[in-house]
Amino acid sequence: MSVGASSIRVDARAKVTGAAAYPADRAPAGALVARVVFTDQPHARLVRLDVSKAEQMPGVVAVFTGRDVPVNEYGLTEFDQPVFVSIEHTGRTKVESDISRWEADHLALVVADTDETATAAAAMIEAEWEQLPIVADIDQALAADASLVHPELGLSSNIYHTYKIRKGSIDDAFAEAAAIVETTYELPYQEHAFLQPEAGVSYVDDEGRVTVEVAGQWTHEDQEQIAHALDLPPDRVRVIYPAIGGAFGGREDMSLQIVLALAAMRLAEQGERRPIASRWSREESIVGHHKRHRGRIHAKWGADAEGKLVAVQSEAWLDAGAYNYTTNKVLGNCHLGQAGPYEVPNAHIDSHAVYTNAVPGGAFRGFGGPQAAFAAESQMNRLAEALGIDPVEIRRRNALHDGSIGITQTVMPAGVTMPQVIERCAAEAGFDRPLSPASAFSPFASLAPATDDLLRGRGFACSFKNVGFSFGFPERCEARIVLHGDPGADRPERAELFHAGADVGQGAHTAFLQMAADATGVPYERMSGDFSDTSSSGDSGSASASRLTFMAGNSILGAAEEADKAWRNGDRPAVGHFRYVPPPTESLDPETGVGAPNFSYGYVAQVVELTVDRATGHIVIDRVVSTHDVGRAINPANVVGQIEGAVAQAHGYVLSERLQVENGRILNPRFSTYLIPGIGDVPTQIDSVVLELADPNGPWGARGMAEMPFMTYAPAVIAALHDATGVWFSSFPLTPDRVAAALAATHPQIGTTP
């Protein structure tokens, strides 16, 4: 059996030895070099653009602007962004393309013989701008006199998308509540900080297809967006993913794909066939791609004396930034998560997407779930304290289970294991036992530990996250398997798997081959894969939404069955193609929120133990118990790797990563000032607890899990810090200065040695 084995990843040797070819490595000798020019304008109208001096520089091959784009618009879920900000409009463009709404909107693409020449030519481009009022943040966007970021949409405000839930009688429920807690939570940005900055190579291949080799998360969606902007049939565009240095949602949207494809197409029309390569610096990457949404959630929860929830009232605002990207979808997840993984009889929830001139918000591990879970789980922990009930026990009394009616007033998809996950996490953590004493530590290597200032605390949180696309989106995934062997052989000798699913570092391609080996009966070592190329594989959907193992596995099972039929029919080679379509989902009723938004969920609970130096505000996470129902661990080692990686990434989000954005500009686009955790900063101990309680529709029972370890970390850390200090925090990151200031303000004696 290949499924269930910790097989060595198929890309392991290449990555360890340095042989793996990432997009930046794919540029052949003699390739042209392209340089993207950002507008550097958070909100301004272009009134003059002169690229003639750049075009005339020796070594410059071409300068592309909006005049060169057949359809000057793009967007993953809405065409609301110009490929280039331009005063030369094309007839089919629906957006106001002469306005820069974000400092990283694209103004031009310079193609030259060398990077030095391209960079020098970019500096020669002249642009004049009419400054427009900058809508800097949510508060300014919602002000009565706020300027509109997208007046062309005909909206009366910068709120452009809203979800609602109306369930029961919220006022009556609060009137009967024994305890009510009400808090406003502030959610920060987060930078993806993937290993490989944006890079790509483009050319026209031997079959006349405009080809882009780039890092992304959904080859066929990239193909569609390129084809739309270039006004080409999709089969005239080819997208290939080489090795990918991480994504986390940050590569769902366009960066270099369209502009590189445009350059290849236009230069080929002029007889220039040299490949074109481009690579962003880390600073360009941080400025130029979207972030985890910053936002605000105001929550009011009520419970009876026994700790049973009676009412949830909540309102959320997510800062979409200048363009929608996937905000409307992220908002949906945030909307569903604001009531937590609990049975709630009465609810009044509103969630809003808000345009500003700041960096766009988009997909990021958890996809709106971490923001909602921070508020929901913090509210549940505050209720537990107000009622004098153990944090685990109050969750036992409220957790969703099989047959529960969810917040959208429909029955939860079968396989709800929240109660089992809660119990296992509490048991593994020894939550009912006293904490051990603090281990001595000092925030400064040159100073001895100040043991008298160290406080210990422990916190609990749990959550759930959808597996697969939501709200009626046409979910699907395709696979093709080819079996090879002698005509008279009973069993195939080897097999090939063709699949477009992206391996963004999570080991997806290894899991695909393991599942294909199990499904076909061909030994794992005799399986080969052709991955992430639109010319060889059908649409896989995105490497996102914790969906890829679930969806790819089902498509592989179907393709193996079809290939087996062909084999038994005597075909050599025997080919099987299958398109898997999961159970349907529904969009929510716009007024009541009624609907069945998802077909599957994953479940998580975490316990965090920490030590805080009350004088300096420094926090050390001593232990994390992260418990997950994965349905079936296709590759157990990869599952544990995902848990540990997600915890480390969430650790940075909660404790150290502070993206500073003012008046639409990122002020710290470098790792010297945007502090992701290093090896000495992450939790001292991470206990990964893996449950395998089968999802009824999952392949081999598997359900997605890669986002779930991120979901609960912030509220668990906040609860642990409260347990240690008695102080509740409603925002983060918990940098030492913020923690020390809050402790000093709440307890003036803190910081003085007894």
Secondary structure, DSSP 8 states (H G I E B T S, - for coil): --TTS----TTHHHHHHT----GGG---TT-EEEEEEE---SSEEEEEEE-HHHHTSTTEEEEE-GGG-SS--B-SSS--B-SS--SS--TT--S-TTEE-STT-EEEEEEESSHHHHHHHHTT-EEEEEE-----SHHHHHSTT---S-GGG--SSSEEEEEEEEES-HHHHHHH-SEEEEEEEEE--B----SS-SEEEEEE-TTS-EEEEE--S-HHHHHHHHHHHHT--GGGEEEE-------TTTTSS-SSHHHHHHHHHHHHHTT----EEEE--HHHHHHHS-BB--EEEEEEEEE-TTS-EEEEEEEEEEEEETS-TTHHHHHHHHHHHTT-SB--SSEEEEEEEEE-SS--B---TTTTHHHHHHHHHHHHHHHHHHHT--HHHHHHTTB--TT-B-TTSSB--S---HHHHHHHHHHHHTTTS---------SSTTS---GGGEEEEEEEEEEEEE-S--TT----EEEEEEEE--TT-SS-SEEEEEE----SSS-HHHHHHHHHHHHH---GGGEEEEESBTTTS-----S-TT-HHHHHHHHHHHHHHHHHHHHHTT-SSEEEEEEE---------TTT--S---S-EEEEEEEEEEEEETTT--EEEEEEEEEEE-SS-SSHHHHHHHHHHHHHHHHHHHHT----EETTEES--STTTS----TTTS-S-EEEEEE----TTSGGG----SSHHHHTHHHHHHHHHHHHHS---SB----HHHHHHHHHHH-TTTTS--
